Amino acid sequence: MTNPLQTAGARPGRAPWPPLVGELLSRCCFPPAGEAVVCAVSGGADSLAMLALAVAAGCQAHALHVDHGLRPGSAQEMALVMAAAAALGATCESVKVQIAPGGDIEARARRARYEVLPDGVLVGHTADDQAETLLLNLLRGAGLDGLAGMRAEGGGHRHVRRPILALRRHETAALARALDLEVVDDPSNHWPQFRRNRARYEVMPLLADVAGRDPVPLLARAASLLAEDADLLRSLSEGLDPTDTRALQAAPAPLARRALRSWLRDGPEHHPPSATELERVWQVVVGRAVACEIAGGRRVSRSSGRLRLHQPARATEGTRPT
C-alpha cells in the first residue's frame, strides 16, 4: 500500500511527520496534493488535526479562524490558531462576526460562521460528530435525509468538505499531542443547555453501556447506509416535475415527497419544508385545497394542474412567481 506521506514530500526545516499522520491520512479524503484549500480552524483538536493532515497531504492549506466574540479570551484563541498554522507550514487569517443577543445562540453562531466561510471549505467533523448528528436528527423526527447524517462532500448554501469524517475524536486529540499543538478548550462544549453536549456526555456513554460496545462505528455505518438509499431516491426523483400535480399523484409517494421537498427548500441553509408543511402542500396537489402557506411567507397554489410557488412580495417585487 502506498504511504500517503510519499505524495506530500518532506518538511523543509521541520521535524518529520510522526507515524500516526500516515495512518490517519489513509482514512481521509483530502483533495489532491498541490490543491489550495481553506480549513475552518477553531483551535480545537479536530480542526487542528485536520489542518495538519491537509498540510501532510500536500495541500496548500490556509487556516481560517472565525472569532464570534462570545466570550473573553477569543483573542488568545486566535493567537493559538495563528501559532499552530505557522508551526505546521500553513497560512492563516481570522475573521470576526457579530452575534446579536438572544436565544438559540449556538444555531445563530453556526449560521454566522458559515456565512463567512467560502464554498469548498474544509471542516473538521469526525465520526463521533456523525454519530451525535444521527441521534439528534432522530430525536427531532428527521426523515431519511436527516438520518443519513453529514456527507464528506456536503451541499447547502455553502458547499463544505469533511475530509476527516472517518476519524475518531480520540485520534485527532492524539495527533494534536503528537505534534505538540496547543489546543483551545472551548467551555461551551461542556454546557448542558446544548443538546449536542448532552448527547455527547450523557446519551453516548449510556448507549455504550447498554450495547456493551462503542456505538459510534455502528451509528456512523448506519448513516452511511442510509445516505446510499437517500442518494438513490434523490436520483430517481430528479426526473419528476414537482409542479406537475398529475405526475406527482402518479409517482410513488416517497419520490413525490422528495421532489416537493427539493423544490420547496428555503432559507440561507436550504432547509426543506416540515412534514406538516409538506402535508399542506399535498392537499393542494390532490385538489383538496386551492393554496396553502409555508415557511418564509411563501405560498403554494394550483392552477390548471400546475403548482406555483409565490415568494413574499418584498422578495419578488417586479418579478413573476416561479
WOHUQUI-V636638 format. One record per run of one state. SS is the DSSP state (~ for helix, > for strand, _ for the rest). FROM is the first residue (numbers start at 0). TO is the last residue. If there is no record, write none. Layout:
BEGIN
SS,FROM,TO + SS,FROM,TO
END
This chain:
BEGIN
_,0,2 + ~,3,6 + _,7,17 + ~,18,24 + _,25,34 + >,35,39 + _,40,43 + ~,44,55 + _,56,58 + >,59,66 + _,67,72 + ~,73,87 + _,88,89 + >,90,95 + _,96,103 + ~,104,115 + _,116,119 + >,120,121 + _,122,125 + ~,126,138 + _,139,142 + ~,143,146 + _,147,151 + >,152,153 + _,154,158 + >,159,160 + _,161,167 + ~,168,177 + _,178,185 + ~,186,189 + _,190,193 + ~,194,210 + _,211,213 + ~,214,236 + _,237,242 + >,243,243 + ~,244,249 + _,250,251 + ~,252,262 + _,263,264 + >,265,265 + _,266,269 + >,270,270 + _,271,273 + ~,274,284 + _,285,289 + >,290,293 + ~,294,296 + >,297,302 + _,303,304 + >,305,309 + _,310,311 + ~,312,315 + _,316,321
END
